[in-house]
Amino acid sequence: MNSLNLSEDVLKGVETLSDEKLIAENVFKHIIDCCFQVILKRKTESDLFENKAISSVDTIALKQTYSAFIVFILETMKINYDQASIKNLLEEHKLSQNRIDFISNYFKEYRVAIRKVLSVTNFHFPHIIDVNWRLDFFMKSNSVEKLNQPVYIINLTTEQEENIKGKVQFACTLEQLQDLVFKLRDAQKQIERSSIKS
Amino acid sequence: MIIELDASHKQDLVLLKAISIEVVNEFCKIAIEFIKKGSNKKLYIGASQKLNIPVDKIESLVDSISHLFSECSRFMLNENDFNDTLAPIKLEEDIVNHLRECYFENRKDIRVSLQEFYPNLDHYQSLEWRLDTQIANRSLGQTINPIYMLKLLTKSGADQPSTEHLLQTDPNNLKHLCNELESALNEIRSYENRIIMRNIK
């Protein structure tokens, strides 16, 4: 397994979580919950400060702890650090068994979801997510009569980033569409062939 | 069906009487080029010096022949209709035969050129694909994520440069794409559609 790559600052921030005097139980739970929800994009950073209990904590310490724990989650999930190793690491930094279990449950619940978010946190080419087509019968135009040939209009819906949609539109004749489908089928079969081999 | 040529075109075409078959042949070629690629002033100047006819006359003659060819192609005139269209000008039979031959030889190409005048969508040209597997990125290691890279080339007309679309998709979406487009292909063979196409004339 790859080794974790955490800086001194991050480890110190994580260690702060073990300080039960500075960070009371409900504040602790709020911070951990916030960190996970922010990464999953269900909350924003400003939600962290909206809890009343949080005002009892020094803002700078709070921010350090918060950012440290965010990095902790991202790094461990990046290399898919297993549950036992996470527990060990937290133990090394003096967290109580209670708090370790609390954190561990979050990891258990959200591991897959977080890795899914991380997998799409990247750049990519417009991703085809849907297709629409229509079949026209091209009869005549202002410059030509008696054409009478089928024309397909294809509309590909693409996604560049989450919820930013684009489209690619083009027309093709029957022969061109046959060519296109033939090539796409070939591509599709290729993945079946490769997966059989492995 | 007969094409009604207007007076100015008739006037131009009458000029063909005075020239030899070889030269008529040249004019036909220039007219076909004109339809496909637009006018070429240099050719007119050369022809005008050779034949001793003013450049503007040559130009309007080429215009008229092009008009004749494109209108006849537009309506898919047959042999008799083509002859009847030229009848009022009373050209010699040889010349009419020559024009007709040239018309039939090039009709298909002319129709292709004419099609490009209609509001044209980008047309499919070719597709290239490759299959990649993304195994890591900055924020995530240890994954296997198959990605299809697709290069789609489209073109809006024969002389236009083609447009390149770089796209990607995953196996599930590719399957969906295949199935949808295949059902589009099947649609054309359906009974209802065959009846419609057969009855549109």
Interface residues (C-beta under 8 A of the other chain):
Chain A: N2 L74 M77 K78 I79 N80 R115 L118 S119 T121 N122 H124 F125 P126 H127 I128 I129 D130 V131 W133 L135 F137 M139 S141 N142 S143 V144 E145 K146 L147 N148 P150 Y152 I153 I154 L156 T158 V168 Q169 F170 A171 C172 T173 L174 Q176 L177 Q178 D179 L180 V181 K183 L184 R185 A187 Q188 Q190 I191 S194
Chain B: S70 S73 R74 F75 M76 R111 L114 Q115 F117 Y118 L121 D122 H123 Y124 Q125 S126 L127 W129 L131 N137 R138 S139 L140 G141 Q142 T143 N145 P146 I147 Y148 M149 L150 L152 T154 H165 L166 L167 Q168 T169 D170 P171 N173 L174 K175 H176 L177 C178 E180 L181 E182 A184 L185 E187 I188 N193 I196 M197 I200 K201
